[in-house]
Each structure stands twice: as C-alpha cells, then as structure tokens.
Amino acid sequence: MTTAMTETRHGGTGGHEAVAARARKVVKAYGAGETRVVALDEVDVDIRRGQFTAIMGPSGSGKSTLMHCLAGLDTVTSGQIHLDDVEITGLKDKKLTQLRRDRIGFIFQAFNLLPTLNALENITLPMDIAGRKPDAQWLNRVVETVGLAGRLKHRPTELSGGQQQRVAVARALAARPQIIFGDEPTGNLDSRAGAEVLGFLRRSVDELGQTIVMVTHDPVAASYADRVIFLADGRIVDEMYGPTADGVLDRMKDFDARGRTS
Ligand SMILES: Nc1ncnc2c1ncn2[C@@H]1O[C@H](COP(=O)(O)OP(=O)(O)OP(=O)(O)O)[C@@H](O)[C@H]1O
C-alpha cells in the first residue's frame, strides 16, 4: 500500500514541498533587563518531511525551547515558524490549538496514558476527543508497527514501561500527524526498552513515512535518527547526517572541551 505520506516523502525533491517545519531567525528570550535569557538566538532550521531528526546539545542549550516553539507550544520573541505551509507564529490561540490537534503528535518522557483506559482506547483517545473516526486499516498498521497487537485490551498498569511508551508512540501515529515531536521519549526507559521504542520510531519513519523530531541527551538514541542538529547557547552549531553513537559522542565531547576553554 502506498500512503499519502510515503508518496510525499519519496516524491519530494527538495524546496518547499519537502519541508515539514521551518524556523527562520527565531529568537526566544525569557525575562527582561538583567535577568533576560536568550534561549534561542536567531535559529534557522528546516525539518525535512519523512526524516527522523534528533536535537542535541548541553543542558540549557535551548533544545526543549526549540522543540516547543516548532510545535507551537511556546511563542517566539521574533522570527517565523512554518508548519508545512502555515505560519504558526502569530496564529491566535484557538487556531493554534486546532492546528496542534490536527497536525502534530507528541511523545513525552512521561507516557501520559489514562490508567482507566486500555491500550487501544488510549491510542484512539485524541481522535475520539476531536470527533474523528480512526482509519481502521491505518490503525492496524500502526499497532503492528509498534508491536502491540496482542496487548490492546491491557490497561497501562498491566504493561511494561517500554510497552506503555509504545502505546504513546501509537497514539501519536494513529491520527497520521504531519509531524511528531518527542521530548526525551526514552528518558524514563531502561536501555533495552528504550532501544525497542527507538526501533519503532525508526520503523514509523521508514515504513509509514512519518516525520519525527526528538530532543535527546543520549548519543545512542540520536544514532537512530537520520540527522542530528547540535545546539549550544541557543544557536545551531553543527549537524550530522547518518549519525553513529560514537560519532555523536565525539562531537559532544568537542563541544564540552571548547566550552571549557572559551
Ligand atoms: N520559562 C522559562 N523562564 C526563564 N528561562 C527559561 C525558561 N525556560 C527555559 N529557560 C532558559 O532558557 C535556556 C534554554 O532552556 P531549555 O530548557 O530549552 O534547554 P535544554 O537544552 O532543553 O536543557 P535541558 O537539556 O537541561 O533540558 C536555559 O538557560 C533555561 O534556563
């Protein structure tokens, strides 16, 4: 089966069409006067459709702020953010909420599942709330992709941490969002469960054509991505395609060493 997402992914040859999210000269400052902190300092970035992008950098470098601004969870001080063809900077709250609901999936460190609902009910909850009917064929595919077929009637307490996060991944994928943002999605998992979840995120990019942006501290997690963006002091200072865990670790060590000598 060819999905709309995979068509776009393979059909795009660059330019506007292939970009799922775009930031231009984005500045985010908190506070004022002496206590002003510039969390993002004129950031330009294009997030390619059908790619898995990891955002890395030292603590306080602006990773979460960048993700929150790209996802319309936080406002920018100046600059523009586009999601697909829509400029979200300047959208009113109601429109922004609607756009987030319709176009964006989120996976957080805490799985945020409702304990009284079973796995399937948790997966379809956002669509139920939005009054949208899940596409049964797509839902089956998502459930298969994240390896939850035998667990759909289980409540979260009857699932391991890794399985719970797979439910959260399926919940994000089920509505076929244009882009999924993950903030340390494997931060609460042991390395084996983390590897499983990262493997499913990778598969959802390769097999379902999903676009994913993930903030992480972990070079192993970043190695599942197609591209790693490195932030330092609110600026993008480097990027790496086809990353390996060792390559990412070396790059992080470089930044640490430079940070200490500057
Ligand atoms: N609500 C806020 N009010 C004031 N300053 C903030 C706020 N949120 C973030 N900051 C500051 O902005 C900078 C970037 O923070 P951010 O959380 O984006 O960094 P990060 O790279 O995600 O860090 P970590 O890896 O520790 O989560 C930091 O200096 C932080 O202290």
The ligand as an SDF file (V2000), in Angstrom:
LIG
                    3D

 31 33  0  0  0  0  0  0  0  0999 V2000
   10.2220   29.5160   31.4330 N   0  0  0  0  0  0  0  0  0  0  0  0
   11.4810   29.9310   31.4550 C   0  0  0  0  0  0  0  0  0  0  0  0
   11.8120   31.0680   32.0920 N   0  0  0  0  0  0  0  0  0  0  0  0
   13.0860   31.5310   32.0950 C   0  0  0  0  0  0  0  0  0  0  0  0
   14.1070   30.8980   31.4970 N   0  0  0  0  0  0  0  0  0  0  0  0
   13.8530   29.7540   30.8620 C   0  0  0  0  0  0  0  0  0  0  0  0
   12.5250   29.2010   30.8000 C   0  0  0  0  0  0  0  0  0  0  0  0
   12.5750   28.0600   30.0840 N   0  0  0  0  0  0  0  0  0  0  0  0
   13.8610   27.9030   29.7270 C   0  0  0  0  0  0  0  0  0  0  0  0
   14.6250   28.9030   30.1730 N   0  0  0  0  0  0  0  0  0  0  0  0
   16.0760   29.0940   29.9510 C   0  0  0  0  0  0  0  0  0  0  0  0
   16.3280   29.0110   28.5640 O   0  0  0  0  0  0  0  0  0  0  0  0
   17.5240   28.2690   28.2950 C   0  0  0  0  0  0  0  0  0  0  0  0
   17.2140   27.0750   27.4140 C   0  0  0  0  0  0  0  0  0  0  0  0
   16.3970   26.1500   28.1310 O   0  0  0  0  0  0  0  0  0  0  0  0
   15.9250   24.7690   27.5170 P   0  0  0  0  0  0  0  0  0  0  0  0
   15.0400   24.1100   28.5260 O   0  0  0  0  0  0  0  0  0  0  0  0
   15.3860   24.9790   26.1650 O   0  0  0  0  0  0  0  0  0  0  0  0
   17.3060   23.9830   27.3980 O   0  0  0  0  0  0  0  0  0  0  0  0
   17.5640   22.4340   27.1230 P   0  0  0  0  0  0  0  0  0  0  0  0
   18.7100   22.3630   26.1640 O   0  0  0  0  0  0  0  0  0  0  0  0
   16.3070   21.7580   26.7280 O   0  0  0  0  0  0  0  0  0  0  0  0
   18.0360   21.9690   28.5630 O   0  0  0  0  0  0  0  0  0  0  0  0
   17.9670   20.5430   29.2870 P   0  0  0  0  0  0  0  0  0  0  0  0
   18.8000   19.6230   28.4600 O   0  0  0  0  0  0  0  0  0  0  0  0
   18.5790   20.8170   30.6270 O   0  0  0  0  0  0  0  0  0  0  0  0
   16.5190   20.1400   29.3480 O   0  0  0  0  0  0  0  0  0  0  0  0
   18.0890   27.9050   29.6540 C   0  0  0  0  0  0  0  0  0  0  0  0
   19.0490   28.8640   30.0060 O   0  0  0  0  0  0  0  0  0  0  0  0
   16.8980   27.9880   30.5850 C   0  0  0  0  0  0  0  0  0  0  0  0
   17.2860   28.2970   31.8860 O   0  0  0  0  0  0  0  0  0  0  0  0
  1  2  1  0
  2  3  1  0
  2  7  2  0
  3  4  2  0
  4  5  1  0
  5  6  2  0
  6  7  1  0
  6 10  1  0
  7  8  1  0
  8  9  2  0
  9 10  1  0
 10 11  1  0
 11 12  1  0
 11 30  1  0
 12 13  1  0
 13 14  1  0
 13 28  1  0
 14 15  1  0
 15 16  1  0
 16 17  2  0
 16 18  1  0
 16 19  1  0
 19 20  1  0
 20 21  2  0
 20 22  1  0
 20 23  1  0
 23 24  1  0
 24 25  2  0
 24 26  1  0
 24 27  1  0
 28 29  1  0
 28 30  1  0
 30 31  1  0
M  END
$$$$
